[in-house]
Amino acid sequence: MKVVQNPELAGWRVAWIVGPKEFIKAIGSCGSYLDGGTNVPFQEAAIPMLEPNKVRHEMKALQTHFMEKRDYVIGRLTQMGFEIPYEPNSTFYLWLDLSQLPESIRDGLNFFQACLEEKVTVIPGVFFDLNPSKRRDLFDSPCHHFVRLSYGPRMETLKKGLDAIERIVKKNQGARRAVR
């Protein structure tokens, strides 16, 4: 469990992990080398934040916050012509299918490159492909025509990013028409 910092206490985080004893011991060993752990006063200060009503209130506020951003992003992407087959309800990522886009940006790697040129970051789907022993060619991946897009950033950042994605799509649709 992780107790996320209060906005007025930037950088203060307290976390507990529950699991098999051997895992906890290994994680604890790594953690002590990385940061020394959270001091006792911070741990004690975090206890009131675990009060059930407070947890439910914060959970609902977070869900509302991310649903609003999700709905905005899905709405913008749909207006651009993307098909969103389902709405995520437990994450702040979209798995975006590029297969309907012009060929120049139809795969995750080329779309990623076009986004980088617009100072936007998406993650090519092939980065998430489980491909044991590299038996499959990168371009044969079932994830090749996808990118993962986060709607975690601030709304202002999302708007700028989606404006850039819209420019990318329009530019490449225009190039496709010009070739015909």
C-alpha positions in Angstrom: 0.0 0.0 0.0 1.2 3.5 -0.8 0.1 6.6 0.9 0.5 9.4 -1.7 1.8 12.7 -0.6 -0.4 15.7 0.3 0.0 18.4 -2.3 1.5 20.7 0.4 4.1 18.0 1.3 5.7 17.4 -2.1 8.0 14.4 -2.2 6.8 12.8 1.1 5.7 9.2 0.4 5.1 6.4 2.8 4.6 2.8 1.6 4.0 -0.7 3.0 4.3 -3.9 1.2 2.5 -7.1 2.1 3.6 -10.4 0.6 5.5 -13.6 1.1 8.3 -13.3 3.6 11.1 -14.1 1.2 9.9 -11.4 -1.3 9.6 -8.8 1.5 13.1 -9.5 2.7 14.5 -9.2 -0.8 12.6 -6.0 -1.5 13.6 -4.6 1.9 17.2 -5.2 1.1 17.0 -3.4 -2.2 15.1 -0.5 -0.6 17.6 0.0 2.1 20.3 0.4 -0.5 18.3 2.9 -2.5 16.7 5.3 -0.1 17.2 4.1 3.5 13.4 3.8 4.0 10.8 6.2 5.4 11.5 7.5 8.9 9.2 6.7 11.8 7.7 10.2 12.2 6.6 10.1 8.5 5.1 6.7 9.0 3.2 7.9 12.1 2.0 11.0 10.3 0.6 8.8 7.5 -1.6 6.7 9.8 -4.5 9.2 9.9 -4.6 9.1 6.1 -5.6 5.5 6.3 -8.9 6.3 8.0 -11.6 4.5 5.9 -13.8 7.5 5.2 -10.8 9.6 4.1 -9.6 6.8 1.9 -13.0 6.4 0.2 -13.2 10.2 -0.3 -9.8 10.4 -1.8 -10.4 7.3 -4.0 -13.6 8.8 -5.4 -11.9 12.1 -6.1 -9.1 10.4 -8.0 -11.5 8.3 -9.9 -13.5 11.3 -10.9 -10.4 13.2 -11.9 -9.1 10.5 -14.1 -12.5 9.7 -15.6 -12.8 13.3 -16.7 -9.4 13.2 -18.4 -10.1 9.8 -19.9 -13.4 11.0 -21.4 -11.8 14.2 -22.8 -9.0 12.2 -24.4 -11.3 9.6 -25.9 -13.6 12.3 -27.2 -10.8 14.1 -28.9 -9.3 10.9 -30.4 -12.8 9.8 -31.6 -13.2 13.2 -33.4 -9.9 12.5 -35.1 -11.2 9.2 -36.4 -9.7 6.7 -34.0 -11.9 3.9 -32.9 -11.8 3.2 -29.1 -13.4 -0.2 -28.6 -13.6 0.1 -24.8 -13.1 2.7 -22.1 -10.5 1.8 -19.5 -11.9 1.9 -15.9 -8.9 1.0 -13.8 -5.9 2.7 -15.3 -4.8 5.9 -17.0 -3.7 4.4 -20.3 -5.3 3.9 -23.6 -4.2 1.1 -26.0 -4.6 3.0 -29.3 -5.1 1.1 -32.5 -3.4 2.8 -35.4 -4.5 0.4 -38.1 -7.0 2.8 -39.7 -4.3 5.6 -40.1 -2.4 6.3 -43.3 0.4 3.8 -44.0 3.1 6.3 -43.0 2.0 6.3 -39.4 0.0 3.1 -39.2 2.6 1.3 -37.0 3.6 2.2 -33.5 7.3 2.9 -34.3 6.5 5.4 -37.1 3.7 7.0 -35.1 6.1 7.3 -32.1 8.7 9.0 -34.4 6.1 11.5 -35.7 4.9 12.2 -32.2 8.5 12.8 -31.0 8.9 15.4 -33.8 5.9 17.2 -32.2 7.3 16.8 -28.7 4.7 14.2 -27.7 5.5 10.9 -26.2 3.6 7.7 -26.8 4.9 4.2 -26.3 5.0 1.8 -29.3 3.0 -1.3 -28.7 5.9 -3.6 -29.7 7.6 -2.5 -26.4 4.9 -4.5 -24.6 5.0 -7.6 -26.8 5.9 -10.7 -25.0 8.1 -12.4 -27.4 10.1 -15.2 -25.7 13.4 -16.0 -27.3 12.7 -13.4 -29.9 11.0 -16.0 -32.1 8.9 -13.5 -33.9 10.1 -10.6 -36.1 9.3 -7.2 -34.6 7.0 -6.3 -37.5 5.0 -9.5 -37.1 4.1 -8.5 -33.6 0.4 -8.4 -32.8 1.2 -5.1 -31.0 2.8 -3.5 -34.1 -0.2 -1.3 -34.9 -0.7 0.0 -31.4 0.7 2.7 -29.1 0.0 3.2 -25.4 -1.1 6.7 -24.6 -1.3 8.0 -21.0 -4.0 10.4 -19.8 -2.2 10.8 -16.6 -0.6 14.3 -17.3 -2.2 17.6 -16.5 -5.2 18.6 -18.7 -3.2 21.4 -20.2 -0.5 19.0 -21.3 -3.1 16.5 -22.6 -4.7 19.3 -24.8 -1.4 20.2 -26.3 -0.5 16.6 -26.9 -3.8 15.8 -28.6 -3.5 19.0 -30.7 -0.1 17.6 -31.9 -1.6 14.2 -32.6 -4.3 15.8 -34.6 -1.7 17.7 -36.6 0.1 14.5 -37.3 -3.0 12.7 -38.5 -4.1 15.6 -40.7 -0.6 16.0 -42.2 -0.3 12.3 -43.0 -3.9 12.2 -44.4 -3.1 15.1 -46.6 0.1 13.4 -47.8 -1.9 10.2 -48.7 -4.4 12.3 -50.7 -1.7 14.1 -52.5 -0.1 10.8 -53.7 -3.4 9.5 -55.3 
